Amino acid sequence: MIHVHYCTTKPLTEKLVEMGYFPSSPVQPQIAFDLSLMNFSSFMFIHTIPNITGFVETIVAHLTLRKYKIPSAVSCYHPFSYIYGPTNLG
C-alpha cells in the first residue's frame, strides 16, 4: 500500500497520473493501477495467441487461492458456452 501526500489545490487523480498511476475513479479514488503494468498487459493481450486452457487454469488457480468453490463441471476441455449455456442455466 502506498500513501500519497498531495496538495489540496490539485486533484488527487492528477497527482496519481503524474506519479504513473491510473486512478480507479475521478473523485477520491481508493485504488490506482500502475500505468506501465497496464501498458504491458495491453501489449501482451494484443501480441499473444489466445490460449483458452491457460486462461481457464489461471482463473481457477486465482479463485481457488481465494477459497472459491469451483464446480467440477468447469474444465479446460469444455467451452464456457457449454458450462453456462442456455440449457444449463437452471
FILO-673838 format. One record per atom (N, C-alpha, C): y, x, z. Coordinates in steps of 0.001 Angstrom, whole numbers, padded with zeros to 6 digits, always signed. Each point is the difference from the previous one (the first is absolute). Layout:
<sedos>
YXZ;...
</sedos>
This chain:
<sedos>
-001168+000842+000000;+001168-000842+000000;+001236+000890+000000;+000950-000357-000805;+001254+000743-000080;+001127-000902+000471;+000823+000509+000884;+001191-000735+000421;+001166+000517-000828;+000750-000919-000588;+001120+000363-000869;+001306-000281+000728;+000796+001029+000138;+001341-000160+000572;+000975-000133-001166;+000817-001026+000052;+000909-000246-001108;+001314-000559+000520;+001000+000114-000841;+001331-000492+000336;+000079-001484-000347;+000595-000784+000867;+000065-001447-000241;+000975-000381-001114;+000780+000960-000495;+000895-000312-001112;-000749-000016-001330;-001234+000483-000006;-000817+000050-001206;-001315-000731+000302;-000498-000825-000918;-001241-000743+000263;-001198+000935+000203;-000918-000415+000844;-001215+000764+000255;-000800+000192-001285;-000041-001022-000837;-000770+000101-001245;+000531+001124-000881;+001315+000170-000044;+000603+001072-000792;-000396+001364+000563;-000005+000132+001302;-000389+001249+000646;-001470+000329-000298;-000863-001006+000059;-001411+000216-000295;-000210+000497-001427;+000692-000604-000954;-000116+000427-001394;+000498+001433-000161;+001095+000343+000668;+000499+001371-000040;-001028+000983+000554;-000792-000439+000979;-001016+000848+000614;-001302+000034-000812;-000079-000802-001061;-001195-000008-000837;-001014-001063+000361;+000463-001081+000626;-000886-001096+000393;+000468-001306-000624;-000962-000881-000279;+000313-001319-000533;-000132-001010+001133;+001086-000685+000364;-000050-000945+001124;-000812-001240-000349;-000655-000563+001010;-000835-001179-000217;+000799-001286-000149;+001251+000016+000426;+000859-001176-000152;+001448+000462-000111;+000850-000818-000601;+001389+000407-000181;+000820+000000+001286;-000462-000723+001012;+000723-000078+001272;-000964+000340+001135;+000358+000931+000834;-000778+000442+001153;-001481+000235-000319;-000300+000930-000907;-001402+000260-000333;-000748+000602+001186;-001223-000429+000188;-000844+000513+001076;-000939+001095-000505;-000217+000033-001316;-000899+000961-000639;+000707+000568-001225;-000256+001272-000280;+000515+000618-001215;-001125+000823-000629;-000019+000061-001313;-001051+000685-000734;+000559+001244-000679;-000742+001091+000050;+000409+001258-000607;+000072-000166-001515;+001153+000274-000593;+000184-000187-001439;-000902+000920-000813;-000219+001236+000455;-000852+000915-000759;-001456-000483+000008;-000449-000571+001107;-001352-000545+000051;-000109-001229-000900;+001032-000831-000019;+000000-001163-000894;-000030+000454-001456;+000751+001057-000317;+000029+000542-001356;-001379+000541-000378;-000629+000750+000913;-001332+000544-000249;-000996-001117-000267;-000012-001023+000855;-000975-001081-000178;+000250-000756-001303;+001248-000137-000387;+000322-000647-001273;-000587+000794-001164;+000232+001322-000013;-000559+000847-001060;-001530-000026+000026;-000577+000000+001188;-001449-000001+000114;-000577-001269-000636;+000597-001153+000290;-000523-001244-000555;+000244-000104-001504;+001040+000636-000492;+000273-000029-001437;-000958+000911-000760;-000326+001157+000572;-000737+001030-000727;-001485+000112+000318;-000531-000811+000887;-001431+000084+000293;-000745-001170-000608;-001264+000235-000243;-000855-001042-000562;-000357-000977+001121;+000099-001297-000260;-000364-000964+001041;-001454+000205+000438;-000197+000034+001286;-001323+000217+000562;-000225-001091+001037;-000643-001065-000415;-000200-001152+000874;-000858+000374+001202;-001046+000796-000210;-000873+000392+001107;+000797+000747+001063;+000782+000991-000415;+000821+000757+000950;+001023-000867+000691;+000589-000927-000742;+000994-000910+000561;-000617-000869+001083;-001162-000593-000302;-000669-000874+000964;-000461+000795+001211;-000571+001187-000219;-000452+000823+001131;+001173+000387+000906;+001150+000266-000604;+001196+000336+000782;+000439-001186+000845;+000030-001185-000587;+000400-001199+000742;-000986-000278+001138;-001288+000097-000286;-001010-000258+001030;+000138+001014+001137;+000175+001291-000320;+000167+001031+001034;+001253-000264+000825;+001089-000353-000669;+001271-000284+000677;-000150-001167+000980;-000614-001073-000469;-000167-001185+000851;-001015+000236+001111;-001044+000766-000280;-001005+000302+001018;+000612+000795+001146;+000854+000964-000313;+000681+000774+001038;+000855-000883+000887;+000476-001102-000546;+000855-000907+000751;-000790-001152+000608;-001321+000160+000070;-000910-000936+000678;-000133-001361-000679;+000316-000079-001311;-000223-001245-000730;-001479-000111-000336;-000510-001202+000020;-001383-000247-000387;-000038-000216-001508;-000751+000842-000687;-000104-000096-001454;-001251-000823-000325;+000146-001109-000748;-001178-000805-000355;-000991+000844-000804;-001284-000244+000202;-001008+000779-000726;+000051-000273-001496;+000614-001104-000409;+000109-000313-001425;+000973+000936-000709;+000880+000656+000740;+000963+000899-000623;-000735+001267-000377;-000028+000255-001267;-000716+001156-000509;+000752+000577-001178;-000164+001273-000222;+000623+000649-001153;-000663-000447-001297;-001159-000641+000115;-000753-000370-001186;+000263-001416-000458;+000821-000747+000750;+000386-001351-000396;+001507-000030-000188;+000470-000534-001118;+001455-000082-000180;+000620-000961+001016;+001296+000206+000273;+000693-000860+000954;-000050-001454-000425;-000004-000268-001304;-000037-001389-000458;-001306-000666+000430;-001076+000769+000117;-001268-000559+000469;+000091-000353+001482;+000602+000884+000780;+000077-000203+001441;+000946-001145+000343;+001161-000033-000651;+001022-000979+000337;+000207-001018-001111;-001007-000177-000854;+000104-000923-001120;+000086-001438+000458;+000305-000918-000910;+000184-001410+000355;-001254-000621+000621;-001207+000460-000361;-001206-000595+000550;-000280+000479+001411;+000638+001099+000432;-000272+000563+001313;+001106-000264+001021;+000954-000847-000346;+001110-000238+000888;-000295-001045+001072;-001103-000665-000092;-000384-000855+001097;+000048-001440-000297;
</sedos>
